[in-house]
Amino acid sequence: MGGKGGVGGWERNLAPLSPHTSLSPHLPTLPPPPSSQIAIEYSPQALVWGWAMTSVINVNLPEQSYEIAIAPSSLDRLGQHMASLKLGKKVLLVSNPTIFKHFGKRAIASLTSAGFDVASSTLPPGERYKTLNSIQKLYDVALENRLERSSTMVALGGGVIGDMTGFAAATWLRGINVVQVPTSLLAMVDSAIGGKTGVNHPHGKNLIGAFHQPRLVLIDPEVLKTLPMREFRAGMAEVIKYGVIWDAELFAQLEASKRLDQLRYVKPELIDTILTRSCQAKADVVSKDEKEGGLRAILNYGHTIGHAVESLTGYRSVNHGEAVAIGMVAAGQIAVELGMWQKEDTERQNALIQKAGLPTQLPAGVDIEAIIQALQLDKKVKSGKVRFILPTQIGVVTITDEVPSDIIRHVLRGI
Ligand SMILES: NC(=O)c1ccc[n+]([C@@H]2O[C@H](COP(=O)([O-])OP(=O)(O)OC[C@H]3O[C@@H](n4cnc5c(N)ncnc54)[C@H](O)[C@@H]3O)[C@@H](O)[C@H]2O)c1
């Protein structure tokens, strides 16, 4: 089927994009750093930890711009950073018990020494607790501690804590400040940035939510040292995604690394590059299209089939990053079948996914017809048509809602 439908044929079927979305890559080759928006300062403290630099990336938005600060030991400067934003005195720190045990004390010490009045709350870990019940608990704590319009909720955790804290902050008193302190790789490069917040409905992931931009995203790469290996790999799926959809240079740097499957085997300079370039990619996309009018949808590369796999496996046996990895393999193959992408490029992508220790095959027992059905429930469905993000070369993707179900079936049978 592929080949002759060809790029020309498919381009006619692309979903309309806003005029500024040429969907081509934008970052110059390294060095120098990815964009003029990044300010870099050398920090002696950073060198001690093996991370060469501190980066500040701006997310430029019409209503409220903010910074993503990436610096080793920055957790101990959380209070200072927040004080510089002139936020109200009251802070509610939200975490889960494991993460709180590792980093809660340091975060609270930093906040109190900067003059904040801090309450804290922990929610049980895991995607299955990303529910309105957990949000109710946060509202109760907010009420108990008399959080005001000028108060701030601080999310100290992975994407689950970040999404829930963001949603609670978006809705408490019709919106209070939120600061994101991501602790998983996935949250650092993706979920903490861009203001998408929310919880799951029993019938679908992230169906309840709001856009609510953080006032600050503070990334301390050192906290990754306690992140379980499987979670590190899950974050790498999103990093590889940025390489495919936006930043060919990042893709090349990932290819040049011997290993990507464990933090300790990845050179600190590459971790630095991974964080900086991924955050820059997300900031660039969000700055151009805050509320997903067009371009921002490219961040969903691998997520169309990924979400279906996640929900069909009950959000348990396959985590978000693993599902995205499988989704990228499928999307890459769909693009090849449609004659839009070179086979060699999809093989390069799949090799990176494997190098990161991520799955490239559907988990046993997942029914292909059930995936096709689940696609219809996805948020990305528009007028009954499933939207796919498909690569056309490394660093460039396109959006289409014209993928025939037969092609999806054929591809899924092959992976
Ligand atoms: N808002 C967005 O734009 C966006 C984007 C992508 C994903 N998400 C959401 O993010 C969630 C997935 O996030 P995640 O992968 O971070 O999962 P997660 O929040 O469940 O964290 C994964 C696990 O790692 C643990 N953990 C996190 N940091 C740790 C650390 N430093 N040390 C030890 N343990 C640590 C957590 O306790 C948890 O058990 C999903 O709910 C997904 O929908 C949101």
The ligand as an ORCA input file, in Angstrom:
! r2SCAN-3c Opt
* xyz 0 1
  N       1.078     17.023     31.684
  C       1.716     16.571     30.644
  O       1.986     17.308     29.671
  C       2.147     15.141     30.623
  C       3.048     14.696     29.648
  C       3.489     13.377     29.708
  C       3.032     12.525     30.708
  N       2.142     13.004     31.636
  C       1.671     12.149     32.708
  O       2.791     11.812     33.543
  C       2.519     10.601     34.191
  C       3.731      9.715     34.148
  O       4.768     10.369     34.833
  P       6.014      9.555     35.426
  O       6.528      8.654     34.380
  O       6.906     10.536     36.057
  O       5.316      8.579     36.478
  P       5.137      8.686     38.058
  O       4.838     10.044     38.476
  O       4.201      7.604     38.437
  O       6.580      8.325     38.602
  C       7.092      7.054     38.326
  C       7.594      6.356     39.586
  O       8.869      6.875     39.905
  C       8.897      7.273     41.267
  N       9.836      8.399     41.338
  C       9.745      9.570     40.672
  N      10.850     10.295     40.891
  C      11.651      9.580     41.705
  C      12.943      9.781     42.234
  N      13.682     10.843     41.931
  N      13.446      8.834     43.050
  C      12.753      7.698     43.318
  N      11.541      7.431     42.817
  C      11.001      8.363     41.995
  C       7.467      7.604     41.603
  O       7.246      7.462     42.986
  C       6.711      6.564     40.803
  O       6.658      5.352     41.512
  C       1.300      9.997     33.528
  O       0.189     10.170     34.362
  C       1.126     10.831     32.268
  O      -0.217     10.953     31.869
  C       1.702     14.277     31.601
*
